[in-house]
Amino acid sequence: MDVSSARKMSIRHLFAPALLAIALAPLAFTAQAYSHGDHEGQGPDRERMEERMEERRQEVYERADISADKQAQLNEVHAEHRDAMQTLRDEHHERVAGILTEEEQEALRNAMLEAHEEYRGKRGYHNNSDENTDSE
């Protein structure tokens, strides 16, 4: 193995976590939107987000010098994972609906949102929606 091959191998090892993060990012966004009650995320905005994520994933594949065949395999694995996660989320929501009334589910969502906002406030994140309402 020459130096070029060793360097290429180490670069691939460096990009592997980034590639995984890019591949999983849409799942995180979907889960976050779903958990915040944004069930309307199935329209044009969702399509644009998916297009942007696909572009980013392609860029990472190119940077990591991943072959077209392996890119297709990774995309297939990613799609299967995304579908499995959606099925799991749906099953979870059905089970929660079997335990809590609509009112209790709403109260739980609100409590989780409040706790999330408090956590973000402690971490120095700013809620831009508060700033927007003050200027109107």
Backbone as JSON Lines, residues from 0, in Angstrom:
{"i":0,"aa":"M","n":[0.86,-1.18,0.0],"ca":[0.0,0.0,0.0],"c":[0.9,1.24,0.0]}
{"i":1,"aa":"D","n":[0.69,2.09,-1.0],"ca":[1.51,3.3,-1.09],"c":[0.91,4.41,-0.22]}
{"i":2,"aa":"V","n":[1.62,5.53,-0.14],"ca":[1.21,6.65,0.71],"c":[-0.13,7.22,0.25]}
{"i":3,"aa":"S","n":[-0.34,7.3,-1.06],"ca":[-1.58,7.84,-1.59],"c":[-2.77,7.0,-1.15]}
{"i":4,"aa":"S","n":[-2.63,5.69,-1.2],"ca":[-3.72,4.8,-0.77],"c":[-3.98,4.95,0.72]}
{"i":5,"aa":"A","n":[-2.91,5.06,1.49],"ca":[-3.07,5.23,2.94],"c":[-3.77,6.55,3.25]}
{"i":6,"aa":"R","n":[-3.4,7.61,2.53],"ca":[-4.03,8.91,2.76],"c":[-5.51,8.86,2.38]}
{"i":7,"aa":"K","n":[-5.8,8.22,1.22],"ca":[-7.17,8.11,0.78],"c":[-8.0,7.32,1.78]}
{"i":8,"aa":"M","n":[-7.43,6.26,2.3],"ca":[-8.13,5.44,3.29],"c":[-8.41,6.26,4.53]}
{"i":9,"aa":"S","n":[-7.45,7.03,5.01],"ca":[-7.67,7.8,6.22],"c":[-8.69,8.92,5.97]}
{"i":10,"aa":"I","n":[-8.7,9.5,4.8],"ca":[-9.69,10.52,4.47],"c":[-11.08,9.9,4.48]}
{"i":11,"aa":"R","n":[-11.21,8.7,3.93],"ca":[-12.51,8.02,3.96],"c":[-12.96,7.77,5.39]}
{"i":12,"aa":"H","n":[-12.03,7.42,6.24],"ca":[-12.38,7.19,7.64],"c":[-12.82,8.49,8.31]}
{"i":13,"aa":"L","n":[-12.23,9.6,7.91],"ca":[-12.62,10.89,8.46],"c":[-14.02,11.29,8.0]}
{"i":14,"aa":"F","n":[-14.35,10.99,6.75],"ca":[-15.63,11.39,6.21],"c":[-16.77,10.44,6.56]}
{"i":15,"aa":"A","n":[-16.46,9.25,7.0],"ca":[-17.51,8.28,7.31],"c":[-18.5,8.82,8.34]}
{"i":16,"aa":"P","n":[-18.05,9.42,9.47],"ca":[-19.03,9.96,10.42],"c":[-19.84,11.11,9.83]}
{"i":17,"aa":"A","n":[-19.22,11.95,9.02],"ca":[-19.95,13.05,8.4],"c":[-21.0,12.52,7.44]}
{"i":18,"aa":"L","n":[-20.63,11.5,6.69],"ca":[-21.57,10.89,5.76],"c":[-22.75,10.3,6.51]}
{"i":19,"aa":"L","n":[-22.48,9.64,7.59],"ca":[-23.56,9.07,8.39],"c":[-24.45,10.18,8.95]}
{"i":20,"aa":"A","n":[-23.85,11.25,9.42],"ca":[-24.63,12.36,9.96],"c":[-25.52,12.98,8.89]}
{"i":21,"aa":"I","n":[-24.98,13.17,7.69],"ca":[-25.77,13.72,6.6],"c":[-26.9,12.78,6.23]}
{"i":22,"aa":"A","n":[-26.61,11.49,6.22],"ca":[-27.64,10.51,5.87],"c":[-28.75,10.46,6.9]}
{"i":23,"aa":"L","n":[-28.42,10.69,8.17],"ca":[-29.42,10.61,9.23],"c":[-30.12,11.94,9.51]}
{"i":24,"aa":"A","n":[-29.58,13.02,9.02],"ca":[-30.16,14.35,9.3],"c":[-31.63,14.45,8.92]}
{"i":25,"aa":"P","n":[-32.04,13.95,7.74],"ca":[-33.47,14.07,7.43],"c":[-34.35,13.36,8.45]}
{"i":26,"aa":"L","n":[-33.86,12.26,9.01],"ca":[-34.64,11.58,10.05],"c":[-34.81,12.46,11.27]}
{"i":27,"aa":"A","n":[-33.76,13.13,11.64],"ca":[-33.83,14.02,12.81],"c":[-34.81,15.15,12.56]}
{"i":28,"aa":"F","n":[-34.76,15.74,11.36],"ca":[-35.68,16.82,11.05],"c":[-37.12,16.33,11.03]}
{"i":29,"aa":"T","n":[-37.33,15.16,10.45],"ca":[-38.68,14.59,10.4],"c":[-39.18,14.32,11.81]}
{"i":30,"aa":"A","n":[-38.36,13.7,12.62],"ca":[-38.77,13.39,13.99],"c":[-39.06,14.66,14.77]}
{"i":31,"aa":"Q","n":[-38.24,15.68,14.59],"ca":[-38.44,16.93,15.31],"c":[-39.74,17.59,14.86]}
{"i":32,"aa":"A","n":[-39.98,17.64,13.56],"ca":[-41.21,18.26,13.06],"c":[-42.43,17.49,13.55]}
{"i":33,"aa":"Y","n":[-42.35,16.17,13.55],"ca":[-43.48,15.36,13.98],"c":[-43.73,15.54,15.47]}
{"i":34,"aa":"S","n":[-42.69,15.61,16.26],"ca":[-42.86,15.74,17.7],"c":[-43.38,17.1,18.1]}
{"i":35,"aa":"H","n":[-43.24,18.08,17.24],"ca":[-43.72,19.43,17.54],"c":[-45.09,19.69,16.95]}
{"i":36,"aa":"G","n":[-45.73,18.64,16.48],"ca":[-47.09,18.8,15.97],"c":[-47.15,19.36,14.57]}
{"i":37,"aa":"D","n":[-46.05,19.41,13.86],"ca":[-46.04,19.93,12.49],"c":[-46.35,18.79,11.53]}
{"i":38,"aa":"H","n":[-47.61,18.38,11.5],"ca":[-47.98,17.26,10.65],"c":[-48.26,17.71,9.23]}
{"i":39,"aa":"E","n":[-48.17,19.0,8.98],"ca":[-48.39,19.5,7.64],"c":[-47.11,19.45,6.82]}
{"i":40,"aa":"G","n":[-46.04,18.85,7.36],"ca":[-44.75,18.81,6.7],"c":[-44.69,17.87,5.53]}
{"i":41,"aa":"Q","n":[-45.81,17.61,4.88],"ca":[-45.84,16.69,3.76],"c":[-45.96,17.42,2.43]}
{"i":42,"aa":"G","n":[-46.0,18.74,2.44],"ca":[-46.22,19.52,1.23],"c":[-44.94,19.96,0.55]}
{"i":43,"aa":"P","n":[-45.01,21.07,-0.16],"ca":[-43.87,21.58,-0.93],"c":[-42.63,21.86,-0.07]}
{"i":44,"aa":"D","n":[-42.83,22.36,1.16],"ca":[-41.67,22.63,2.01],"c":[-40.91,21.35,2.32]}
{"i":45,"aa":"R","n":[-41.63,20.29,2.57],"ca":[-41.01,19.0,2.85],"c":[-40.23,18.52,1.63]}
{"i":46,"aa":"E","n":[-40.8,18.7,0.45],"ca":[-40.12,18.29,-0.78],"c":[-38.83,19.08,-0.96]}
{"i":47,"aa":"R","n":[-38.87,20.38,-0.72],"ca":[-37.66,21.21,-0.83],"c":[-36.6,20.78,0.16]}
{"i":48,"aa":"M","n":[-37.03,20.46,1.39],"ca":[-36.08,20.02,2.4],"c":[-35.42,18.71,1.96]}
{"i":49,"aa":"E","n":[-36.22,17.79,1.45],"ca":[-35.66,16.52,1.0],"c":[-34.69,16.72,-0.17]}
{"i":50,"aa":"E","n":[-35.02,17.63,-1.07],"ca":[-34.11,17.93,-2.19],"c":[-32.79,18.49,-1.68]}
{"i":51,"aa":"R","n":[-32.85,19.41,-0.71],"ca":[-31.62,19.99,-0.15],"c":[-30.78,18.92,0.54]}
{"i":52,"aa":"M","n":[-31.44,18.04,1.29],"ca":[-30.71,16.98,1.98],"c":[-30.07,16.03,0.97]}
{"i":53,"aa":"E","n":[-30.77,15.73,-0.11],"ca":[-30.21,14.86,-1.14],"c":[-28.99,15.52,-1.79]}
{"i":54,"aa":"E","n":[-29.06,16.82,-2.04],"ca":[-27.92,17.55,-2.6],"c":[-26.73,17.49,-1.65]}
{"i":55,"aa":"R","n":[-26.97,17.7,-0.38],"ca":[-25.89,17.64,0.61],"c":[-25.29,16.25,0.7]}
{"i":56,"aa":"R","n":[-26.16,15.24,0.67],"ca":[-25.68,13.87,0.73],"c":[-24.81,13.57,-0.49]}
{"i":57,"aa":"Q","n":[-25.23,14.01,-1.67],"ca":[-24.45,13.81,-2.89],"c":[-23.08,14.48,-2.78]}
{"i":58,"aa":"E","n":[-23.06,15.69,-2.23],"ca":[-21.8,16.42,-2.07],"c":[-20.85,15.65,-1.15]}
{"i":59,"aa":"V","n":[-21.38,15.1,-0.08],"ca":[-20.54,14.34,0.84],"c":[-20.04,13.07,0.17]}
{"i":60,"aa":"Y","n":[-20.91,12.4,-0.58],"ca":[-20.48,11.2,-1.31],"c":[-19.31,11.53,-2.23]}
{"i":61,"aa":"E","n":[-19.43,12.64,-2.94],"ca":[-18.37,13.04,-3.87],"c":[-17.08,13.37,-3.11]}
{"i":62,"aa":"R","n":[-17.2,14.09,-2.03],"ca":[-16.0,14.42,-1.24],"c":[-15.32,13.17,-0.7]}
{"i":63,"aa":"A","n":[-16.13,12.18,-0.33],"ca":[-15.59,10.94,0.23],"c":[-15.18,9.96,-0.86]}
{"i":64,"aa":"D","n":[-15.39,10.34,-2.12],"ca":[-15.03,9.5,-3.26],"c":[-15.74,8.14,-3.18]}
{"i":65,"aa":"I","n":[-17.05,8.19,-2.91],"ca":[-17.86,6.98,-2.85],"c":[-18.35,6.68,-4.26]}
{"i":66,"aa":"S","n":[-18.19,5.43,-4.68],"ca":[-18.6,5.04,-6.04],"c":[-20.11,5.15,-6.2]}
{"i":67,"aa":"A","n":[-20.55,5.27,-7.44],"ca":[-21.98,5.39,-7.74],"c":[-22.74,4.17,-7.24]}
{"i":68,"aa":"D","n":[-22.14,2.99,-7.36],"ca":[-22.78,1.76,-6.9],"c":[-22.99,1.79,-5.38]}
{"i":69,"aa":"K","n":[-21.96,2.21,-4.66],"ca":[-22.08,2.28,-3.2],"c":[-23.01,3.41,-2.77]}
{"i":70,"aa":"Q","n":[-23.05,4.48,-3.54],"ca":[-24.0,5.56,-3.25],"c":[-25.42,5.02,-3.33]}
{"i":71,"aa":"A","n":[-25.7,4.25,-4.37],"ca":[-27.03,3.68,-4.54],"c":[-27.36,2.75,-3.37]}
{"i":72,"aa":"Q","n":[-26.38,1.95,-2.96],"ca":[-26.59,1.05,-1.83],"c":[-26.87,1.84,-0.55]}
{"i":73,"aa":"L","n":[-26.09,2.9,-0.32],"ca":[-26.29,3.73,0.87],"c":[-27.66,4.4,0.84]}
{"i":74,"aa":"N","n":[-28.06,4.89,-0.33],"ca":[-29.37,5.54,-0.45],"c":[-30.49,4.54,-0.16]}
{"i":75,"aa":"E","n":[-30.32,3.31,-0.62],"ca":[-31.33,2.28,-0.37],"c":[-31.41,1.97,1.13]}
{"i":76,"aa":"V","n":[-30.25,1.81,1.76],"ca":[-30.23,1.54,3.2],"c":[-30.85,2.71,3.96]}
{"i":77,"aa":"H","n":[-30.54,3.93,3.54],"ca":[-31.11,5.11,4.19],"c":[-32.63,5.12,4.05]}
{"i":78,"aa":"A","n":[-33.14,4.84,2.87],"ca":[-34.58,4.83,2.65],"c":[-35.26,3.76,3.49]}
{"i":79,"aa":"E","n":[-34.65,2.59,3.58],"ca":[-35.21,1.52,4.4],"c":[-35.23,1.93,5.87]}
{"i":80,"aa":"H","n":[-34.16,2.57,6.32],"ca":[-34.1,3.03,7.7],"c":[-35.16,4.09,7.97]}
{"i":81,"aa":"R","n":[-35.29,5.03,7.06],"ca":[-36.29,6.09,7.21],"c":[-37.69,5.49,7.3]}
{"i":82,"aa":"D","n":[-37.98,4.52,6.42],"ca":[-39.3,3.89,6.44],"c":[-39.54,3.12,7.73]}
{"i":83,"aa":"A","n":[-38.51,2.42,8.2],"ca":[-38.64,1.67,9.45],"c":[-38.87,2.62,10.62]}
{"i":84,"aa":"M","n":[-38.17,3.75,10.63],"ca":[-38.34,4.72,11.7],"c":[-39.75,5.31,11.66]}
{"i":85,"aa":"Q","n":[-40.27,5.58,10.46],"ca":[-41.63,6.13,10.33],"c":[-42.64,5.11,10.86]}
{"i":86,"aa":"T","n":[-42.45,3.84,10.51],"ca":[-43.35,2.79,11.0],"c":[-43.29,2.72,12.52]}
{"i":87,"aa":"L","n":[-42.09,2.79,13.08],"ca":[-41.94,2.75,14.53],"c":[-42.61,3.95,15.19]}
{"i":88,"aa":"R","n":[-42.43,5.15,14.59],"ca":[-43.08,6.34,15.14],"c":[-44.6,6.2,15.11]}
{"i":89,"aa":"D","n":[-45.12,5.69,13.98],"ca":[-46.56,5.51,13.86],"c":[-47.09,4.54,14.92]}
{"i":90,"aa":"E","n":[-46.38,3.44,15.12],"ca":[-46.79,2.46,16.13],"c":[-46.75,3.09,17.52]}
{"i":91,"aa":"H","n":[-45.73,3.87,17.79],"ca":[-45.61,4.54,19.09],"c":[-46.8,5.49,19.32]}
{"i":92,"aa":"H","n":[-47.12,6.28,18.3],"ca":[-48.23,7.23,18.44],"c":[-49.55,6.51,18.63]}
{"i":93,"aa":"E","n":[-49.73,5.38,17.97],"ca":[-50.95,4.59,18.17],"c":[-51.04,4.07,19.61]}
{"i":94,"aa":"R","n":[-49.92,3.61,20.14],"ca":[-49.92,3.09,21.51],"c":[-50.19,4.21,22.51]}
{"i":95,"aa":"V","n":[-49.58,5.38,22.28],"ca":[-49.82,6.52,23.17],"c":[-51.29,6.91,23.1]}
{"i":96,"aa":"A","n":[-51.87,6.9,21.88],"ca":[-53.28,7.25,21.73],"c":[-54.18,6.25,22.45]}
{"i":97,"aa":"G","n":[-53.72,5.03,22.6],"ca":[-54.48,4.02,23.34],"c":[-54.41,4.22,24.84]}
{"i":98,"aa":"I","n":[-53.46,5.0,25.3],"ca":[-53.27,5.24,26.73],"c":[-53.86,6.58,27.15]}
{"i":99,"aa":"L","n":[-53.58,7.62,26.37],"ca":[-53.99,8.98,26.74],"c":[-55.17,9.46,25.9]}
{"i":100,"aa":"T","n":[-56.01,10.3,26.51],"ca":[-57.08,10.95,25.74],"c":[-56.45,12.04,24.88]}
{"i":101,"aa":"E","n":[-57.24,12.59,23.96],"ca":[-56.76,13.69,23.11],"c":[-56.29,14.87,23.97]}
{"i":102,"aa":"E","n":[-57.06,15.17,25.01],"ca":[-56.71,16.29,25.89],"c":[-55.4,16.03,26.62]}
{"i":103,"aa":"E","n":[-55.21,14.8,27.09],"ca":[-53.98,14.45,27.79],"c":[-52.78,14.48,26.83]}
{"i":104,"aa":"Q","n":[-53.01,14.04,25.59],"ca":[-51.93,14.09,24.59],"c":[-51.54,15.54,24.31]}
{"i":105,"aa":"E","n":[-52.53,16.4,24.2],"ca":[-52.27,17.82,23.95],"c":[-51.52,18.44,25.14]}
{"i":106,"aa":"A","n":[-51.94,18.1,26.36],"ca":[-51.27,18.61,27.56],"c":[-49.82,18.12,27.6]}
{"i":107,"aa":"L","n":[-49.6,16.86,27.23],"ca":[-48.25,16.32,27.22],"c":[-47.39,17.02,26.16]}
{"i":108,"aa":"R","n":[-47.96,17.23,24.97],"ca":[-47.2,17.95,23.92],"c":[-46.83,19.36,24.39]}
{"i":109,"aa":"N","n":[-47.78,20.05,25.01],"ca":[-47.52,21.41,25.49],"c":[-46.45,21.41,26.58]}
{"i":110,"aa":"A","n":[-46.53,20.46,27.5],"ca":[-45.54,20.37,28.58],"c":[-44.16,20.09,27.99]}
{"i":111,"aa":"M","n":[-44.1,19.2,27.0],"ca":[-42.81,18.9,26.37],"c":[-42.26,20.12,25.64]}
{"i":112,"aa":"L","n":[-43.13,20.86,24.97],"ca":[-42.69,22.06,24.26],"c":[-42.19,23.1,25.25]}
{"i":113,"aa":"E","n":[-42.88,23.29,26.36],"ca":[-42.44,24.23,27.38],"c":[-41.08,23.82,27.95]}
{"i":114,"aa":"A","n":[-40.93,22.54,28.25],"ca":[-39.66,22.05,28.79],"c":[-38.55,22.25,27.76]}
{"i":115,"aa":"H","n":[-38.86,22.01,26.5],"ca":[-37.87,22.21,25.44],"c":[-37.45,23.68,25.35]}
{"i":116,"aa":"E","n":[-38.42,24.56,25.41],"ca":[-38.12,25.99,25.33],"c":[-37.29,26.43,26.54]}
{"i":117,"aa":"E","n":[-37.6,25.92,27.72],"ca":[-36.81,26.24,28.91],"c":[-35.38,25.75,28.75]}
{"i":118,"aa":"Y","n":[-35.24,24.54,28.23],"ca":[-33.91,23.97,28.01],"c":[-33.12,24.83,27.03]}
{"i":119,"aa":"R","n":[-33.77,25.23,25.94],"ca":[-33.1,26.07,24.95],"c":[-32.71,27.41,25.56]}
{"i":120,"aa":"G","n":[-33.57,27.96,26.42],"ca":[-33.26,29.22,27.07],"c":[-32.04,29.12,27.97]}
{"i":121,"aa":"K","n":[-31.93,28.01,28.68],"ca":[-30.77,27.8,29.56],"c":[-29.49,27.62,28.76]}
{"i":122,"aa":"R","n":[-29.62,27.14,27.54],"ca":[-28.45,26.89,26.7],"c":[-28.09,28.09,25.83]}
{"i":123,"aa":"G","n":[-28.86,29.17,25.95],"ca":[-28.52,30.39,25.21],"c":[-29.14,30.48,23.84]}
{"i":124,"aa":"Y","n":[-30.07,29.58,23.5],"ca":[-30.77,29.69,22.22],"c":[-31.85,30.74,22.37]}
{"i":125,"aa":"H","n":[-32.15,31.41,21.27],"ca":[-33.17,32.45,21.31],"c":[-34.37,32.0,20.51]}
{"i":126,"aa":"N","n":[-35.54,32.34,20.99],"ca":[-36.77,32.02,20.3],"c":[-37.13,33.21,19.43]}
{"i":127,"aa":"N","n":[-36.96,33.08,18.13],"ca":[-37.22,34.19,17.22],"c":[-38.7,34.52,17.12]}
{"i":128,"aa":"S","n":[-39.59,33.59,17.45],"ca":[-41.01,33.88,17.35],"c":[-41.41,34.96,18.35]}
{"i":129,"aa":"D","n":[-40.74,35.04,19.5],"ca":[-41.03,36.1,20.47],"c":[-40.64,37.46,19.91]}
{"i":130,"aa":"E","n":[-39.5,37.52,19.22],"ca":[-39.06,38.78,18.64],"c":[-39.99,39.23,17.54]}
{"i":131,"aa":"N","n":[-40.51,38.3,16.75],"ca":[-41.39,38.64,15.64],"c":[-42.73,39.18,16.15]}
{"i":132,"aa":"T","n":[-43.24,38.64,17.24],"ca":[-44.52,39.1,17.74],"c":[-44.4,40.48,18.36]}
{"i":133,"aa":"D","n":[-43.25,40.85,18.88],"ca":[-43.08,42.16,19.49],"c":[-43.07,43.27,18.44]}
{"i":134,"aa":"S","n":[-42.59,42.97,17.25],"ca":[-42.45,44.01,16.22],"c":[-43.73,44.24,15.45]}
{"i":135,"aa":"E","n":[-44.78,43.4,15.67],"ca":[-46.01,43.55,14.9],"c":[-46.96,44.52,15.52]}
